[in-house]
């Protein structure tokens, strides 16, 4: 089973949150598309992780 975790859209926190979630064993990240484009924060998260 794969488990995803939500992260904040706050650009200053994305890298740290993604790194922590990966260390905790999560398989993927998700971000809501409410008031912004989700692709830039998720790209930053991918840049700072190896398996997510």
C-alpha distance matrix in Angstrom:
0.0 3.8 6.6 10.1 13.4 16.8 19.8 23.5 25.7 28.4 29.0 30.3 27.1 24.4 24.6 24.5 21.6 19.5 20.4 19.7 16.2 15.4 17.1 15.1 11.9 10.6 9.2 11.6 14.6 16.3 19.9 22.0 24.8 27.5 30.5 29.6 28.0 24.4 24.7 26.9 24.9 21.6 23.8 25.0 21.6 20.7 24.1 23.3 19.9 18.9 15.1 14.4
3.8 0.0 3.8 6.8 10.3 13.6 16.4 20.1 22.1 24.8 25.3 26.7 23.6 20.8 21.0 21.1 18.3 15.9 17.2 16.7 13.1 12.4 14.6 12.9 9.7 7.6 5.7 7.8 10.9 12.8 16.5 18.9 21.7 24.5 27.3 26.2 24.6 20.9 21.0 23.2 21.1 17.9 20.1 21.3 17.8 17.1 20.5 19.8 16.5 15.8 12.1 10.9
6.6 3.8 0.0 3.8 6.8 10.3 13.3 17.0 19.3 21.9 22.8 24.0 20.7 18.3 18.8 18.7 15.5 13.7 15.3 14.4 10.6 10.9 13.1 10.9 8.6 5.7 5.5 6.6 8.7 10.5 14.0 16.4 19.5 22.0 24.8 23.9 22.7 19.0 19.7 21.6 19.1 16.3 19.0 19.8 16.2 16.3 19.7 18.7 15.8 15.9 12.7 10.6
10.1 6.8 3.8 0.0 3.8 6.9 9.8 13.4 15.6 18.3 19.2 20.7 17.6 14.9 15.9 16.1 12.8 11.0 13.4 12.8 9.0 9.9 12.8 11.0 9.5 5.7 5.6 4.4 5.2 6.7 10.2 12.8 16.0 18.5 21.1 20.2 19.1 15.3 16.2 18.1 15.5 12.9 15.9 16.6 13.2 13.7 17.2 16.4 14.0 14.9 12.1 9.1
13.4 10.3 6.8 3.8 0.0 3.8 6.6 10.2 12.9 15.3 16.6 17.8 14.5 12.4 13.8 13.5 9.9 9.1 11.8 10.7 7.2 9.4 12.0 10.2 9.9 6.6 8.0 6.4 4.9 6.1 8.7 11.3 14.8 16.9 19.2 18.5 18.0 14.3 15.8 17.0 13.9 12.1 15.4 15.5 12.1 13.7 16.8 15.5 13.8 15.6 13.5 10.4
16.8 13.6 10.3 6.9 3.8 0.0 3.8 7.0 9.5 12.2 14.0 15.5 12.5 10.5 12.9 13.0 9.3 9.3 12.6 11.8 9.0 11.7 14.4 12.9 13.3 10.0 11.2 8.7 5.6 4.8 5.7 8.1 11.8 13.4 15.7 15.2 15.1 11.7 13.8 14.9 11.7 10.7 14.4 14.3 11.5 13.8 16.8 15.8 14.9 17.3 15.8 12.3
19.8 16.4 13.3 9.8 6.6 3.8 0.0 3.8 6.6 8.7 10.4 11.8 8.7 6.9 9.7 9.9 6.5 7.2 10.7 10.3 8.7 11.5 14.0 13.3 14.3 11.6 12.9 10.2 6.7 6.4 5.9 8.7 11.8 13.2 14.6 13.6 13.8 10.6 12.6 12.7 9.1 9.1 12.5 11.7 9.3 12.3 14.7 13.5 13.5 16.5 15.8 12.5
23.5 20.1 17.0 13.4 10.2 7.0 3.8 0.0 3.8 5.4 8.0 9.4 7.0 6.4 10.0 10.3 7.7 9.4 12.7 12.5 11.7 14.6 16.8 16.4 17.8 15.2 16.6 13.8 10.1 9.1 7.0 8.7 11.1 11.7 12.3 11.6 12.6 10.2 12.7 12.2 8.7 10.1 13.3 12.0 10.7 14.2 15.9 14.9 15.7 19.0 18.9 15.6
25.7 22.1 19.3 15.6 12.9 9.5 6.6 3.8 0.0 3.8 5.9 8.7 7.8 6.8 10.6 11.9 10.2 11.2 14.6 15.2 14.5 16.9 19.4 19.4 20.5 17.8 18.5 15.2 11.5 10.0 6.9 8.0 9.2 9.8 9.5 8.2 9.3 7.6 10.2 9.3 6.4 8.9 11.7 10.7 10.6 13.9 15.3 15.2 16.5 19.9 20.1 16.7
28.4 24.8 21.9 18.3 15.3 12.2 8.7 5.4 3.8 0.0 3.8 5.5 5.5 6.3 9.8 10.7 10.0 11.9 14.6 15.1 15.4 17.8 19.8 20.2 21.8 19.6 20.7 17.8 14.2 13.3 10.6 11.7 12.7 12.8 11.7 10.5 11.9 10.8 12.8 10.9 8.0 11.2 13.2 11.2 11.6 15.2 15.8 15.2 17.2 20.8 21.6 18.6
29.0 25.3 22.8 19.2 16.6 14.0 10.4 8.0 5.9 3.8 0.0 3.8 5.4 5.4 7.9 9.9 10.3 11.3 13.7 15.1 15.8 17.5 19.5 20.6 22.0 20.0 20.7 17.8 14.6 14.2 11.9 13.6 14.1 14.9 13.4 11.2 11.7 10.7 11.5 8.7 6.3 9.8 10.8 8.4 9.7 13.1 13.0 12.8 15.4 19.0 20.3 17.6
30.3 26.7 24.0 20.7 17.8 15.5 11.8 9.4 8.7 5.5 3.8 0.0 3.8 6.0 7.4 8.3 9.7 11.5 13.0 14.1 15.6 17.4 18.8 20.1 22.0 20.6 21.8 19.4 16.4 16.6 14.7 16.6 17.6 18.1 16.7 14.8 15.5 14.3 15.0 12.1 9.5 12.6 13.3 10.1 11.1 14.6 13.9 12.8 15.6 19.4 21.0 18.8
27.1 23.6 20.7 17.6 14.5 12.5 8.7 7.0 7.8 5.5 5.4 3.8 0.0 3.8 5.8 5.6 6.1 8.5 10.2 10.7 12.1 14.3 15.6 16.5 18.6 17.2 18.8 16.6 13.7 14.2 12.8 15.1 16.8 17.5 17.0 15.4 16.0 14.0 15.0 12.8 9.4 11.6 13.1 10.1 9.7 13.4 13.5 11.7 13.8 17.6 18.8 16.4
24.4 20.8 18.3 14.9 12.4 10.5 6.9 6.4 6.8 6.3 5.4 6.0 3.8 0.0 3.8 5.6 5.2 6.0 8.5 10.0 10.5 12.1 14.2 15.3 16.7 14.9 15.9 13.4 10.5 11.3 10.3 13.2 14.8 16.3 16.1 14.0 13.8 11.3 11.8 10.0 6.4 8.0 9.6 6.9 6.0 9.8 10.4 9.1 11.0 14.7 15.7 13.1
24.6 21.0 18.8 15.9 13.8 12.9 9.7 10.0 10.6 9.8 7.9 7.4 5.8 3.8 0.0 3.8 5.6 5.2 6.2 8.7 10.0 10.7 12.4 14.3 15.7 14.6 15.6 13.7 11.7 13.4 13.2 16.5 18.1 19.9 19.7 17.3 16.5 13.9 13.6 11.5 8.4 9.2 9.7 6.3 5.3 8.5 8.1 5.9 8.3 12.1 13.8 12.0
24.5 21.1 18.7 16.1 13.5 13.0 9.9 10.3 11.9 10.7 9.9 8.3 5.6 5.6 3.8 0.0 3.8 5.5 5.2 6.2 8.6 10.0 10.7 12.4 14.5 14.0 15.9 14.6 12.7 14.7 14.7 17.8 20.0 21.4 21.4 19.6 19.3 16.6 16.8 14.9 11.6 12.2 13.3 10.1 8.4 11.4 11.3 8.2 9.8 13.4 14.9 13.4
21.6 18.3 15.5 12.8 9.9 9.3 6.5 7.7 10.2 10.0 10.3 9.7 6.1 5.2 5.6 3.8 0.0 3.8 5.5 5.1 6.1 8.6 9.9 10.5 12.6 11.4 13.5 12.0 9.8 11.6 11.8 15.0 17.6 19.0 19.6 18.1 18.0 14.9 15.7 14.6 10.9 11.1 13.1 10.7 8.1 11.3 12.4 9.8 10.2 13.7 14.2 12.0
19.5 15.9 13.7 11.0 9.1 9.3 7.2 9.4 11.2 11.9 11.3 11.5 8.5 6.0 5.2 5.5 3.8 0.0 3.8 5.5 5.2 6.1 8.6 9.9 10.8 9.4 10.7 9.2 7.6 10.2 11.2 14.8 17.3 19.4 20.2 18.2 17.3 13.9 14.0 13.2 9.9 8.9 10.6 8.8 5.4 7.9 9.5 7.1 6.8 10.2 10.6 8.3
20.4 17.2 15.3 13.4 11.8 12.6 10.7 12.7 14.6 14.6 13.7 13.0 10.2 8.5 6.2 5.2 5.5 3.8 0.0 3.8 5.5 5.2 6.2 8.7 10.1 10.1 11.7 11.3 10.7 13.7 15.0 18.6 21.1 23.2 23.8 21.7 20.8 17.5 17.2 16.1 13.0 12.1 12.9 10.7 7.7 9.3 9.9 6.5 5.9 9.1 10.2 9.2
19.7 16.7 14.4 12.8 10.7 11.8 10.3 12.5 15.2 15.1 15.1 14.1 10.7 10.0 8.7 6.2 5.1 5.5 3.8 0.0 3.8 5.4 5.1 6.2 8.8 9.2 11.9 12.0 11.3 14.1 15.5 18.8 21.8 23.5 24.4 22.9 22.4 19.1 19.4 18.6 15.1 14.3 15.9 13.8 10.6 12.6 13.6 10.3 9.4 12.1 12.3 11.2
16.2 13.1 10.6 9.0 7.2 9.0 8.7 11.7 14.5 15.4 15.8 15.6 12.1 10.5 10.0 8.6 6.1 5.2 5.5 3.8 0.0 3.8 5.4 5.0 6.5 5.7 8.5 8.6 8.2 11.2 13.2 16.5 19.7 21.7 23.1 21.7 21.0 17.4 17.9 17.8 14.4 13.0 15.1 13.8 10.2 11.8 13.8 11.2 9.4 11.6 10.7 9.0
15.4 12.4 10.9 9.9 9.4 11.7 11.5 14.6 16.9 17.8 17.5 17.4 14.3 12.1 10.7 10.0 8.6 6.1 5.2 5.4 3.8 0.0 3.8 5.3 5.2 5.3 7.1 8.0 9.0 12.6 15.0 18.7 21.5 23.9 25.3 23.5 22.2 18.6 18.3 18.3 15.3 13.3 14.7 13.6 9.9 10.4 12.3 9.7 7.0 8.3 7.3 6.6
17.1 14.6 13.1 12.8 12.0 14.4 14.0 16.8 19.4 19.8 19.5 18.8 15.6 14.2 12.4 10.7 9.9 8.6 6.2 5.1 5.4 3.8 0.0 3.8 5.4 7.5 10.0 11.6 12.6 16.0 18.3 21.8 24.8 26.9 28.2 26.6 25.6 22.0 21.8 21.4 18.3 16.7 17.9 16.4 12.9 13.6 14.8 11.6 9.3 10.3 9.9 10.2
15.1 12.9 10.9 11.0 10.2 12.9 13.3 16.4 19.4 20.2 20.6 20.1 16.5 15.3 14.3 12.4 10.5 9.9 8.7 6.2 5.0 5.3 3.8 0.0 3.8 6.0 9.4 11.2 12.1 15.2 17.7 20.9 24.2 26.1 27.8 26.6 25.9 22.2 22.6 22.7 19.4 17.7 19.6 18.3 14.7 15.7 17.4 14.5 12.1 13.2 11.8 11.4
11.9 9.7 8.6 9.5 9.9 13.3 14.3 17.8 20.5 21.8 22.0 22.0 18.6 16.7 15.7 14.5 12.6 10.8 10.1 8.8 6.5 5.2 5.4 3.8 0.0 3.8 6.4 9.2 11.2 14.6 17.6 20.9 24.0 26.4 28.4 26.9 25.8 22.0 22.1 22.6 19.7 17.3 19.1 18.5 14.8 14.9 17.1 14.8 11.7 11.8 9.5 9.4
10.6 7.6 5.7 5.7 6.6 10.0 11.6 15.2 17.8 19.6 20.0 20.6 17.2 14.9 14.6 14.0 11.4 9.4 10.1 9.2 5.7 5.3 7.5 6.0 3.8 0.0 3.8 5.8 7.8 10.9 14.1 17.3 20.5 22.9 25.1 23.7 22.6 18.7 19.0 20.0 17.1 14.6 16.8 16.7 12.9 13.2 16.0 14.2 11.2 11.8 9.1 7.6
9.2 5.7 5.5 5.6 8.0 11.2 12.9 16.6 18.5 20.7 20.7 21.8 18.8 15.9 15.6 15.9 13.5 10.7 11.7 11.9 8.5 7.1 10.0 9.4 6.4 3.8 0.0 3.8 7.2 10.4 14.0 17.2 19.9 22.9 25.0 23.4 21.7 17.9 17.6 19.0 16.8 13.6 15.5 16.2 12.6 11.9 15.1 14.1 10.8 10.6 7.2 5.5
11.6 7.8 6.6 4.4 6.4 8.7 10.2 13.8 15.2 17.8 17.8 19.4 16.6 13.4 13.7 14.6 12.0 9.2 11.3 12.0 8.6 8.0 11.6 11.2 9.2 5.8 3.8 0.0 3.8 6.9 10.4 13.7 16.3 19.3 21.4 19.7 17.9 14.1 14.0 15.6 13.4 10.2 12.5 13.5 10.1 9.8 13.4 13.0 10.3 10.9 8.3 5.0
14.6 10.9 8.7 5.2 4.9 5.6 6.7 10.1 11.5 14.2 14.6 16.4 13.7 10.5 11.7 12.7 9.8 7.6 10.7 11.3 8.2 9.0 12.6 12.1 11.2 7.8 7.2 3.8 0.0 3.8 6.9 10.4 13.1 15.9 17.9 16.3 14.9 11.0 11.6 13.0 10.4 7.8 10.9 11.6 8.4 9.3 12.8 12.4 10.8 12.5 10.8 7.1
16.3 12.8 10.5 6.7 6.1 4.8 6.4 9.1 10.0 13.3 14.2 16.6 14.2 11.3 13.4 14.7 11.6 10.2 13.7 14.1 11.2 12.6 16.0 15.2 14.6 10.9 10.4 6.9 3.8 0.0 3.8 6.8 9.6 12.4 14.7 13.5 12.4 8.7 10.3 12.3 10.0 7.9 11.6 12.7 10.3 11.6 15.0 15.1 14.0 16.0 14.3 10.5
19.9 16.5 14.0 10.2 8.7 5.7 5.9 7.0 6.9 10.6 11.9 14.7 12.8 10.3 13.2 14.7 11.8 11.2 15.0 15.5 13.2 15.0 18.3 17.7 17.6 14.1 14.0 10.4 6.9 3.8 0.0 3.8 6.5 9.1 11.1 10.0 9.5 6.2 8.9 10.6 8.3 7.6 11.4 12.2 10.7 12.8 15.7 15.9 15.8 18.2 17.2 13.4
22.0 18.9 16.4 12.8 11.3 8.1 8.7 8.7 8.0 11.7 13.6 16.6 15.1 13.2 16.5 17.8 15.0 14.8 18.6 18.8 16.5 18.7 21.8 20.9 20.9 17.3 17.2 13.7 10.4 6.8 3.8 0.0 3.8 5.7 8.5 8.5 8.9 6.9 10.4 12.4 10.7 10.7 14.3 15.3 14.3 16.3 19.1 19.5 19.5 22.0 20.8 17.0
24.8 21.7 19.5 16.0 14.8 11.8 11.8 11.1 9.2 12.7 14.1 17.6 16.8 14.8 18.1 20.0 17.6 17.3 21.1 21.8 19.7 21.5 24.8 24.2 24.0 20.5 19.9 16.3 13.1 9.6 6.5 3.8 0.0 3.8 6.2 5.9 6.2 5.8 9.3 11.5 11.0 11.4 14.4 15.8 15.6 17.4 19.9 21.0 21.3 23.7 22.8 19.1
27.5 24.5 22.0 18.5 16.9 13.4 13.2 11.7 9.8 12.8 14.9 18.1 17.5 16.3 19.9 21.4 19.0 19.4 23.2 23.5 21.7 23.9 26.9 26.1 26.4 22.9 22.9 19.3 15.9 12.4 9.1 5.7 3.8 0.0 3.8 6.0 8.2 8.8 12.4 13.9 13.2 14.4 17.3 18.3 18.2 20.5 22.7 23.5 24.1 26.8 26.0 22.2
30.5 27.3 24.8 21.1 19.2 15.7 14.6 12.3 9.5 11.7 13.4 16.7 17.0 16.1 19.7 21.4 19.6 20.2 23.8 24.4 23.1 25.3 28.2 27.8 28.4 25.1 25.0 21.4 17.9 14.7 11.1 8.5 6.2 3.8 0.0 3.8 7.2 9.1 12.4 13.0 12.8 14.8 17.2 17.8 18.5 20.9 22.6 23.5 24.7 27.6 27.4 23.7
29.6 26.2 23.9 20.2 18.5 15.2 13.6 11.6 8.2 10.5 11.2 14.8 15.4 14.0 17.3 19.6 18.1 18.2 21.7 22.9 21.7 23.5 26.6 26.6 26.9 23.7 23.4 19.7 16.3 13.5 10.0 8.5 5.9 6.0 3.8 0.0 3.8 6.2 9.0 9.4 9.7 11.9 13.8 14.6 15.7 17.9 19.4 20.7 22.1 24.9 24.9 21.4
28.0 24.6 22.7 19.1 18.0 15.1 13.8 12.6 9.3 11.9 11.7 15.5 16.0 13.8 16.5 19.3 18.0 17.3 20.8 22.4 21.0 22.2 25.6 25.9 25.8 22.6 21.7 17.9 14.9 12.4 9.5 8.9 6.2 8.2 7.2 3.8 0.0 3.8 5.7 6.9 8.2 9.6 11.1 12.7 14.0 15.5 17.1 18.9 20.1 22.6 22.6 19.2
24.4 20.9 19.0 15.3 14.3 11.7 10.6 10.2 7.6 10.8 10.7 14.3 14.0 11.3 13.9 16.6 14.9 13.9 17.5 19.1 17.4 18.6 22.0 22.2 22.0 18.7 17.9 14.1 11.0 8.7 6.2 6.9 5.8 8.8 9.1 6.2 3.8 0.0 3.8 5.8 5.9 6.3 8.7 10.4 10.9 12.4 14.6 16.1 16.9 19.3 19.0 15.5
24.7 21.0 19.7 16.2 15.8 13.8 12.6 12.7 10.2 12.8 11.5 15.0 15.0 11.8 13.6 16.8 15.7 14.0 17.2 19.4 17.9 18.3 21.8 22.6 22.1 19.0 17.6 14.0 11.6 10.3 8.9 10.4 9.3 12.4 12.4 9.0 5.7 3.8 0.0 3.8 5.7 5.1 6.0 8.7 9.8 10.3 12.2 14.5 15.3 17.4 17.5 14.4
26.9 23.2 21.6 18.1 17.0 14.9 12.7 12.2 9.3 10.9 8.7 12.1 12.8 10.0 11.5 14.9 14.6 13.2 16.1 18.6 17.8 18.3 21.4 22.7 22.6 20.0 19.0 15.6 13.0 12.3 10.6 12.4 11.5 13.9 13.0 9.4 6.9 5.8 3.8 0.0 3.8 5.4 5.0 6.3 8.7 9.9 10.6 12.8 14.6 17.1 18.0 15.1
24.9 21.1 19.1 15.5 13.9 11.7 9.1 8.7 6.4 8.0 6.3 9.5 9.4 6.4 8.4 11.6 10.9 9.9 13.0 15.1 14.4 15.3 18.3 19.4 19.7 17.1 16.8 13.4 10.4 10.0 8.3 10.7 11.0 13.2 12.8 9.7 8.2 5.9 5.7 3.8 0.0 3.8 5.4 5.1 6.2 8.7 9.9 11.0 12.6 15.6 16.3 13.3
21.6 17.9 16.3 12.9 12.1 10.7 9.1 10.1 8.9 11.2 9.8 12.6 11.6 8.0 9.2 12.2 11.1 8.9 12.1 14.3 13.0 13.3 16.7 17.7 17.3 14.6 13.6 10.2 7.8 7.9 7.6 10.7 11.4 14.4 14.8 11.9 9.6 6.3 5.1 5.4 3.8 0.0 3.8 5.4 4.9 6.1 8.6 10.0 10.6 13.0 13.2 10.0
23.8 20.1 19.0 15.9 15.4 14.4 12.5 13.3 11.7 13.2 10.8 13.3 13.1 9.6 9.7 13.3 13.1 10.6 12.9 15.9 15.1 14.7 17.9 19.6 19.1 16.8 15.5 12.5 10.9 11.6 11.4 14.3 14.4 17.3 17.2 13.8 11.1 8.7 6.0 5.0 5.4 3.8 0.0 3.8 5.4 5.1 6.2 8.9 10.1 12.2 13.3 10.9
25.0 21.3 19.8 16.6 15.5 14.3 11.7 12.0 10.7 11.2 8.4 10.1 10.1 6.9 6.3 10.1 10.7 8.8 10.7 13.8 13.8 13.6 16.4 18.3 18.5 16.7 16.2 13.5 11.6 12.7 12.2 15.3 15.8 18.3 17.8 14.6 12.7 10.4 8.7 6.3 5.1 5.4 3.8 0.0 3.8 5.4 5.0 6.6 8.9 11.9 13.6 11.5
21.6 17.8 16.2 13.2 12.1 11.5 9.3 10.7 10.6 11.6 9.7 11.1 9.7 6.0 5.3 8.4 8.1 5.4 7.7 10.6 10.2 9.9 12.9 14.7 14.8 12.9 12.6 10.1 8.4 10.3 10.7 14.3 15.6 18.2 18.5 15.7 14.0 10.9 9.8 8.7 6.2 4.9 5.4 3.8 0.0 3.8 5.4 5.4 6.4 9.6 10.7 8.3
20.7 17.1 16.3 13.7 13.7 13.8 12.3 14.2 13.9 15.2 13.1 14.6 13.4 9.8 8.5 11.4 11.3 7.9 9.3 12.6 11.8 10.4 13.6 15.7 14.9 13.2 11.9 9.8 9.3 11.6 12.8 16.3 17.4 20.5 20.9 17.9 15.5 12.4 10.3 9.9 8.7 6.1 5.1 5.4 3.8 0.0 3.8 5.4 5.3 7.2 8.5 6.6
24.1 20.5 19.7 17.2 16.8 16.8 14.7 15.9 15.3 15.8 13.0 13.9 13.5 10.4 8.1 11.3 12.4 9.5 9.9 13.6 13.8 12.3 14.8 17.4 17.1 16.0 15.1 13.4 12.8 15.0 15.7 19.1 19.9 22.7 22.6 19.4 17.1 14.6 12.2 10.6 9.9 8.6 6.2 5.0 5.4 3.8 0.0 3.8 5.8 7.9 10.5 9.7
23.3 19.8 18.7 16.4 15.5 15.8 13.5 14.9 15.2 15.2 12.8 12.8 11.7 9.1 5.9 8.2 9.8 7.1 6.5 10.3 11.2 9.7 11.6 14.5 14.8 14.2 14.1 13.0 12.4 15.1 15.9 19.5 21.0 23.5 23.5 20.7 18.9 16.1 14.5 12.8 11.0 10.0 8.9 6.6 5.4 5.4 3.8 0.0 3.8 7.0 9.8 9.3
19.9 16.5 15.8 14.0 13.8 14.9 13.5 15.7 16.5 17.2 15.4 15.6 13.8 11.0 8.3 9.8 10.2 6.8 5.9 9.4 9.4 7.0 9.3 12.1 11.7 11.2 10.8 10.3 10.8 14.0 15.8 19.5 21.3 24.1 24.7 22.1 20.1 16.9 15.3 14.6 12.6 10.6 10.1 8.9 6.4 5.3 5.8 3.8 0.0 3.8 6.1 6.1
18.9 15.8 15.9 14.9 15.6 17.3 16.5 19.0 19.9 20.8 19.0 19.4 17.6 14.7 12.1 13.4 13.7 10.2 9.1 12.1 11.6 8.3 10.3 13.2 11.8 11.8 10.6 10.9 12.5 16.0 18.2 22.0 23.7 26.8 27.6 24.9 22.6 19.3 17.4 17.1 15.6 13.0 12.2 11.9 9.6 7.2 7.9 7.0 3.8 0.0 3.8 6.0
15.1 12.1 12.7 12.1 13.5 15.8 15.8 18.9 20.1 21.6 20.3 21.0 18.8 15.7 13.8 14.9 14.2 10.6 10.2 12.3 10.7 7.3 9.9 11.8 9.5 9.1 7.2 8.3 10.8 14.3 17.2 20.8 22.8 26.0 27.4 24.9 22.6 19.0 17.5 18.0 16.3 13.2 13.3 13.6 10.7 8.5 10.5 9.8 6.1 3.8 0.0 3.8
14.4 10.9 10.6 9.1 10.4 12.3 12.5 15.6 16.7 18.6 17.6 18.8 16.4 13.1 12.0 13.4 12.0 8.3 9.2 11.2 9.0 6.6 10.2 11.4 9.4 7.6 5.5 5.0 7.1 10.5 13.4 17.0 19.1 22.2 23.7 21.4 19.2 15.5 14.4 15.1 13.3 10.0 10.9 11.5 8.3 6.6 9.7 9.3 6.1 6.0 3.8 0.0
